[in-house]
Amino acid sequence: MDGDAGTEAGLSPVQRKAINLLTQGKSLSETAEILDRDPKTMSRWMRQSEFKAELNRRLDEADRAEDLLMLGLRKDASERLRQLMQSDDEKIALRACVQVLGSRSRIDRRSDFERRVGETYRSMGGTPYSGGGGA
């Protein structure tokens, strides 16, 4: 053992530090080196259900936070493009318009997806969304 007896929550303080480092993007070998642990210890921890569950929970939490940040940045960028489209400098306004028209929205991507699903169903001899309890 590395002197990392589990705490009440099932993870030692060193294991929690390892999870923090891993969620910050450190590799297993980097984390082992920083924590002065054998890489085999890191591998063993990665097989422990409590460690994996906490690591996955923290990674999911980080993903949600990043999604919220990106959503806010997209809103800011959209507002800035809207302002640039109103610019008195025609070159700037035109470039902003081109940027807006060149970007694919979620609506465009969803329409493409629905089109591909429909084509797939038709190629199989059916119709999209059929077979359910529809009208």
Backbone bond lengths (Angstrom), bond angles and torsions (degrees), N, CA, C in turn:
res aa  C-N    CA-C-N  psi(-1)  N-CA   C-N-CA  omega(-1)  CA-C   N-CA-C  phi
1 M - - - 1.461 - - 1.528 109.67 -
2 D 1.332 116.81 155.80 1.468 121.59 -179.95 1.524 111.92 -96.58
3 G 1.332 117.49 14.64 1.457 119.06 -176.57 1.507 111.67 75.42
4 D 1.341 117.24 28.06 1.463 121.78 -176.67 1.528 109.77 -113.78
5 A 1.307 117.47 52.99 1.454 120.16 179.79 1.520 109.03 -58.41
6 G 1.311 115.14 141.03 1.460 120.41 -175.26 1.512 113.50 -65.45
7 T 1.299 116.87 152.00 1.452 122.67 175.42 1.517 108.29 -91.71
8 E 1.324 116.51 -178.20 1.465 120.73 179.61 1.524 111.35 -55.39
9 A 1.334 117.73 -36.51 1.462 121.61 -178.15 1.528 111.76 -78.69
10 G 1.349 117.67 -1.89 1.452 120.29 178.48 1.516 114.22 95.93
11 L 1.318 118.11 -7.53 1.467 121.28 -179.94 1.523 109.50 -125.92
12 S 1.324 114.83 140.87 1.466 120.11 177.13 1.524 109.29 -79.41
13 P 1.329 116.54 164.03 1.468 119.22 175.24 1.534 112.34 -57.77
14 V 1.331 117.90 -36.55 1.462 120.49 179.52 1.530 110.35 -68.25
15 Q 1.331 117.20 -38.02 1.464 119.99 176.86 1.522 110.45 -64.42
16 R 1.316 116.97 -38.08 1.471 120.01 177.40 1.528 110.54 -65.19
17 K 1.339 117.15 -39.09 1.467 120.39 176.11 1.528 109.59 -63.09
18 A 1.331 116.33 -40.22 1.468 120.26 178.61 1.525 109.99 -60.72
19 I 1.313 116.68 -43.66 1.470 120.61 179.07 1.527 110.17 -62.10
20 N 1.335 116.82 -41.79 1.463 119.86 177.44 1.526 111.04 -59.39
21 L 1.325 116.58 -44.99 1.469 120.16 -179.57 1.528 111.30 -65.67
22 L 1.325 116.51 -41.75 1.467 120.03 179.90 1.526 111.35 -64.75
23 T 1.331 117.26 -38.40 1.469 119.38 179.20 1.522 111.84 -72.85
24 Q 1.341 116.48 -15.74 1.463 120.77 175.02 1.520 111.93 -87.96
25 G 1.342 116.24 1.34 1.454 120.19 175.79 1.517 115.59 99.14
26 K 1.318 117.01 4.84 1.464 119.49 177.71 1.530 109.32 -72.25
27 S 1.322 116.64 147.76 1.462 121.22 176.62 1.530 109.24 -78.89
28 L 1.329 115.57 169.39 1.462 119.39 177.05 1.526 110.84 -60.93
29 S 1.321 117.12 -43.51 1.470 119.63 -178.76 1.532 111.22 -67.51
30 E 1.327 117.95 -39.30 1.466 120.54 176.84 1.524 110.65 -63.54
31 T 1.333 115.70 -42.64 1.466 120.72 179.91 1.522 110.25 -63.38
32 A 1.323 116.99 -44.41 1.467 120.71 178.70 1.534 110.48 -59.75
33 E 1.323 116.58 -43.13 1.462 120.37 -179.45 1.527 111.17 -65.12
34 I 1.322 117.04 -46.31 1.468 121.13 -179.47 1.527 110.71 -60.31
35 L 1.329 116.09 -40.08 1.468 120.72 -176.78 1.531 112.69 -88.92
36 D 1.328 116.13 2.27 1.461 121.70 -178.82 1.528 111.03 55.21
37 R 1.325 114.99 49.45 1.468 122.85 178.30 1.521 108.64 -121.75
38 D 1.298 115.07 154.94 1.461 121.82 175.50 1.529 107.66 -70.19
39 P 1.344 118.96 137.53 1.466 120.68 176.67 1.530 112.98 -55.46
40 K 1.342 116.49 -29.26 1.470 119.22 177.03 1.523 111.37 -64.63
41 T 1.318 116.48 -31.59 1.464 120.54 176.03 1.525 109.69 -64.20
42 M 1.329 116.46 -43.22 1.464 120.28 178.39 1.533 110.14 -60.56
43 S 1.319 116.23 -43.38 1.469 120.57 178.82 1.523 110.75 -62.00
44 R 1.322 115.96 -41.09 1.469 119.81 178.68 1.533 110.11 -63.54
45 W 1.332 116.42 -44.07 1.468 119.62 178.65 1.517 111.45 -60.60
46 M 1.331 116.03 -39.83 1.468 120.05 -178.69 1.529 111.89 -63.66
47 R 1.316 117.83 -19.74 1.467 120.82 177.65 1.526 112.15 -90.56
48 Q 1.310 117.85 -10.06 1.468 121.19 -179.40 1.531 110.10 -80.33
49 S 1.311 115.36 130.32 1.468 119.54 -174.78 1.532 112.65 -60.78
50 E 1.336 118.19 -39.85 1.472 119.98 -179.35 1.522 111.03 -64.91
51 F 1.333 115.93 -41.68 1.463 120.82 179.90 1.525 110.24 -65.17
52 K 1.334 116.25 -48.60 1.472 120.28 179.97 1.521 111.35 -60.54
53 A 1.341 116.39 -42.74 1.469 119.95 -178.37 1.529 110.97 -62.86
54 E 1.329 116.56 -44.34 1.470 119.71 -179.65 1.531 110.94 -68.06
55 L 1.335 116.89 -41.07 1.460 120.05 177.50 1.527 110.56 -61.03
56 N 1.314 117.40 -45.92 1.471 120.82 179.07 1.521 111.55 -63.97
57 R 1.339 117.04 -40.05 1.473 120.29 178.18 1.522 110.05 -61.49
58 R 1.326 116.97 -44.54 1.463 121.07 -178.90 1.522 111.89 -68.07
59 L 1.342 117.21 -37.35 1.469 120.19 177.02 1.520 110.98 -66.48
60 D 1.337 117.03 -41.00 1.471 120.41 176.77 1.522 110.74 -62.40
61 E 1.330 116.28 -41.37 1.465 121.71 178.23 1.533 110.29 -61.06
62 A 1.319 116.58 -44.16 1.468 121.19 178.92 1.526 110.80 -64.60
63 D 1.326 117.52 -39.35 1.468 121.38 177.94 1.526 110.72 -62.51
64 R 1.330 116.90 -43.12 1.476 120.12 179.50 1.524 110.55 -63.92
65 A 1.324 117.18 -41.93 1.467 120.49 178.95 1.526 110.60 -62.98
66 E 1.335 116.81 -41.51 1.457 120.68 178.57 1.525 111.09 -65.52
67 D 1.340 116.71 -39.73 1.471 120.31 177.46 1.520 111.06 -60.57
68 L 1.339 117.33 -42.82 1.463 120.77 178.82 1.524 111.29 -64.82
69 L 1.323 115.87 -41.10 1.470 119.69 177.67 1.519 110.46 -61.39
70 M 1.333 116.90 -47.24 1.468 120.78 -179.26 1.520 111.60 -63.41
71 L 1.321 117.33 -37.58 1.463 120.39 177.61 1.526 110.02 -60.96
72 G 1.320 116.70 -44.92 1.464 120.39 177.76 1.511 112.03 -63.16
73 L 1.328 116.93 -41.46 1.465 120.14 179.05 1.528 111.47 -65.99
74 R 1.335 116.66 -38.15 1.468 119.45 177.25 1.527 110.82 -62.56
75 K 1.321 115.67 -41.09 1.474 119.17 178.50 1.528 110.21 -62.96
76 D 1.335 116.30 -44.15 1.465 120.38 177.92 1.523 111.24 -61.48
77 A 1.331 116.60 -43.72 1.467 120.77 -179.67 1.528 110.85 -64.65
78 S 1.320 116.49 -40.49 1.469 119.92 178.59 1.521 111.07 -63.15
79 E 1.321 116.23 -42.29 1.463 119.99 178.84 1.529 110.47 -64.73
80 R 1.330 116.60 -40.51 1.465 120.06 179.23 1.530 110.56 -64.69
81 L 1.332 117.42 -41.88 1.462 120.28 176.69 1.531 110.49 -61.76
82 R 1.329 116.66 -40.37 1.469 120.61 178.23 1.528 109.81 -59.49
83 Q 1.340 116.23 -42.93 1.463 120.20 178.68 1.531 110.96 -65.17
84 L 1.325 116.41 -42.62 1.464 119.94 -179.75 1.527 111.57 -64.99
85 M 1.319 117.01 -32.18 1.469 120.07 178.22 1.523 110.84 -65.23
86 Q 1.318 116.88 -22.50 1.466 122.05 179.51 1.530 112.43 -92.43
87 S 1.320 116.88 4.50 1.463 121.72 -175.86 1.524 111.12 -61.38
88 D 1.327 115.04 146.00 1.457 120.72 174.70 1.531 110.99 -72.99
89 D 1.317 116.03 -22.55 1.463 120.61 176.93 1.524 107.37 -80.42
90 E 1.309 116.40 109.36 1.466 121.30 -173.99 1.520 112.60 -59.53
91 K 1.332 117.28 -34.78 1.462 120.80 179.32 1.534 110.35 -62.58
92 I 1.308 115.53 -45.01 1.470 120.00 -179.96 1.523 109.89 -65.22
93 A 1.309 116.99 -46.11 1.464 121.03 -179.63 1.530 110.72 -60.38
94 L 1.314 115.92 -43.23 1.462 120.30 -179.84 1.526 111.58 -64.81
95 R 1.328 116.81 -42.64 1.473 120.02 177.65 1.524 110.96 -62.26
96 A 1.310 117.65 -39.53 1.466 120.87 178.15 1.523 110.16 -64.28
97 C 1.328 116.81 -41.36 1.468 120.34 178.17 1.525 110.88 -62.87
98 V 1.310 116.47 -43.53 1.463 120.99 179.33 1.523 109.49 -61.88
99 Q 1.324 117.13 -41.39 1.462 120.96 178.96 1.527 110.70 -61.17
100 V 1.325 116.58 -44.82 1.465 120.34 179.98 1.523 110.39 -65.26
101 L 1.308 116.93 -46.23 1.461 120.13 -178.15 1.523 112.29 -68.91
102 G 1.329 116.89 -27.36 1.459 120.31 -179.66 1.515 114.10 -81.75
103 S 1.312 117.31 -16.19 1.469 118.95 -178.78 1.520 109.40 -87.97
104 R 1.312 114.73 143.03 1.465 120.22 179.91 1.519 108.50 -93.65
105 S 1.285 116.14 127.93 1.457 120.23 179.15 1.519 110.50 -86.04
106 R 1.321 115.32 168.39 1.468 119.98 175.90 1.515 110.16 -60.62
107 I 1.324 117.08 -33.42 1.467 120.76 179.71 1.521 109.12 -63.55
108 D 1.343 117.05 -44.33 1.465 120.44 177.98 1.523 110.74 -61.35
109 R 1.336 116.75 -45.10 1.458 120.27 -178.88 1.523 110.74 -64.89
110 R 1.328 117.25 -38.80 1.465 120.24 179.30 1.524 110.02 -66.73
111 S 1.323 117.02 -41.40 1.465 120.35 177.92 1.520 110.65 -61.05
112 D 1.339 116.66 -41.87 1.466 120.33 177.16 1.519 110.67 -61.65
113 F 1.333 116.17 -42.80 1.457 120.35 -179.97 1.534 110.51 -62.44
114 E 1.329 116.61 -47.63 1.461 120.19 -179.75 1.530 111.10 -62.84
115 R 1.329 117.32 -36.34 1.460 120.73 177.09 1.521 110.25 -63.71
116 R 1.333 116.26 -45.93 1.471 119.56 179.97 1.524 111.33 -64.13
117 V 1.328 117.76 -39.51 1.468 120.94 177.57 1.521 109.22 -62.00
118 G 1.327 116.72 -44.86 1.462 120.49 178.83 1.513 112.06 -60.95
119 E 1.335 116.74 -43.17 1.464 120.19 178.58 1.522 111.09 -62.90
120 T 1.315 116.38 -39.27 1.465 120.46 179.65 1.525 110.49 -64.67
121 Y 1.319 116.72 -46.21 1.467 119.72 179.05 1.526 111.22 -62.16
122 R 1.342 116.17 -43.58 1.467 119.05 -179.56 1.522 111.19 -64.28
123 S 1.343 116.78 -37.64 1.463 119.08 179.31 1.527 111.35 -66.56
124 M 1.334 115.80 -20.92 1.461 120.32 178.07 1.528 111.15 -94.06
125 G 1.339 116.83 3.28 1.455 121.17 177.14 1.519 114.40 87.48
126 G 1.308 117.63 11.50 1.466 120.55 -179.70 1.510 111.34 -115.91
127 T 1.316 116.13 -169.88 1.443 121.33 174.94 1.519 107.76 -124.13
128 P 1.314 117.22 147.70 1.469 120.11 -178.24 1.524 111.40 -57.75
129 Y 1.313 114.84 140.81 1.456 123.02 173.80 1.519 113.02 62.01
130 S 1.332 117.23 20.02 1.457 118.80 177.75 1.510 109.40 -90.35
131 G 1.296 116.35 167.79 1.444 120.90 176.48 1.513 112.16 92.67
132 G 1.319 117.60 -10.18 1.458 120.09 177.13 1.503 109.83 -84.59
133 G 1.280 116.88 -166.75 1.465 120.83 179.08 1.492 110.80 -86.89
134 G 1.317 118.35 39.29 1.463 122.50 -174.88 1.500 113.87 -71.25
135 A 1.333 115.84 178.38 1.450 122.74 -173.94 1.467 112.13 -69.82
